[in-house]
Amino acid sequence: MEHFKFNPKTGELEYFTVRYDQYGRQIERVDYTSHGYGNPSAPDYHSNPHTHNYEYGPGYSPKGKETRVNIGGN
């Protein structure tokens, strides 16, 4: 599914896509922005685009375990 969200930090409307599992839980989100964290030498760096993957199961919170993957771009 395609979504847009306003980021007050950057003042920009951010585009992202989301995939859900059969239970309606988010399993993958691809953000087409760096959210203002575009410095590759910083620990909070986000590539544009980048992916958030979510895992669910015993030992994880109800929101799941999130892993961010920088996949290229700028």
Phi, psi and omega in degrees: 000144178265141181219160171227145179215137178280131177255109181294337179293317182262343184074017184246152171274121186258135180260137176208157176243150183227138171248142181240153175272183184294347178261003180083011180271144177293127177246337177206135174230128175251116179263129180259053180196162174261359182058021183088006180250054187267009180275108184300339180270356180271147181294336180263020182303136173235123175286166176235104005275172171214161185242143170247122177252144183235133176242147181232146178159182180303136179091349178259155177291166178302336177278354178086177177263124182259135175232125178265136179236116175281121189246011175122195183084211180246000000 
